[in-house]
Structure formats: structure tokens, C-alpha cells
Amino acid sequence: MSTTVKAAPLTYTFTENINFTGEERGSSISKQIDSGIMEYSRVVRRINTTNFMAVAEFASTPLDSGSQFDLEEVKYIRVTNLDTNHVLAIAFKPTIGATMTLAINPGHTFMMGSPQAAFADSETVPFRDLQEIGLRAINSHVDAEIVVGSH
């Protein structure tokens, strides 16, 4: 059976429109990854407030489910809080060491490039590979979207 899913280049653009005291301070940056990228996209509904839910898992070899990725092949990650009133927590769990957690305000987005060698505990502790991304609602159930671009 043939597939209709095709790899394509990935281009993302971040544009700011900021005006401080009458002066334009915005900017725009664009990044293109020319090689074949496959997109994984998922809307996660009613994320609970008690435990972090794993929405992406990473390893150094190809894995076997839709939310598992080869760490070396991932080039882009985006998590968007789709809720209009409540905060979403995102946890980045490295292979060893402490988990890093951020709050994503209602309607906001967190983006990053390749997660490989993305975390360090300090200047003296070596960088660690990302093992998992988890999501948890702060005050009330929320919906979120996760997008991963990978070879």
C-alpha cells in the first residue's frame, strides 16, 4: 500500500510587532531546514492537573509509536496552550538530572529547535539529552497542541 505522507522542507518564521514610545522595535527571523521533514501534530484535550502526561518521548534509535522520536532526527518542537484562561506547565525530562518545568500562559506558545544536547545543570555539568516532554494543567483542565518536525 502506498502512502500519501511525503517529507518536505520545514520553514518557520517568528515575527514580532512591538512599538515602544513611538519606535518600532519588532523583528522577524526565519529558519529553513532543507532536508525532508515529517510532521507529527497532536491536539491533547483536557490535560489534567495532577500528573504530567508524556506527549513526546526521545531515544537515540527509532522507536515504535506516534509519540516516540529518534532524538538525533528531531529538528523542531512547538507546544501551544490552546486554553484562553488557564496556564499549562511543560516539563522537559533529561536522561539524567533534574527536570526543567516552564509555565505557558493562555494562548501562548513554546518553540525550540533540536532537543539533542539541550540541557545542562550548570557550567560544570555536561549537557544532557532530552528524554521526554510532559504536559500538566495548573488550575483547570486545558487543551494543548504539540508539533514535532523530524527526519
Secondary structure as UniProt FT lines:
FT   STRAND          8..15
FT   STRAND          19..20
FT   TURN            21..22
FT   STRAND          23..24
FT   STRAND          28..47
FT   STRAND          53..59
FT   TURN            66..67
FT   STRAND          68..70
FT   HELIX           71..73
FT   STRAND          74..81
FT   STRAND          88..94
FT   STRAND          100..104
FT   TURN            106..107
FT   STRAND          109..112
FT   TURN            116..117
FT   STRAND          130..137
FT   STRAND          142..150
//
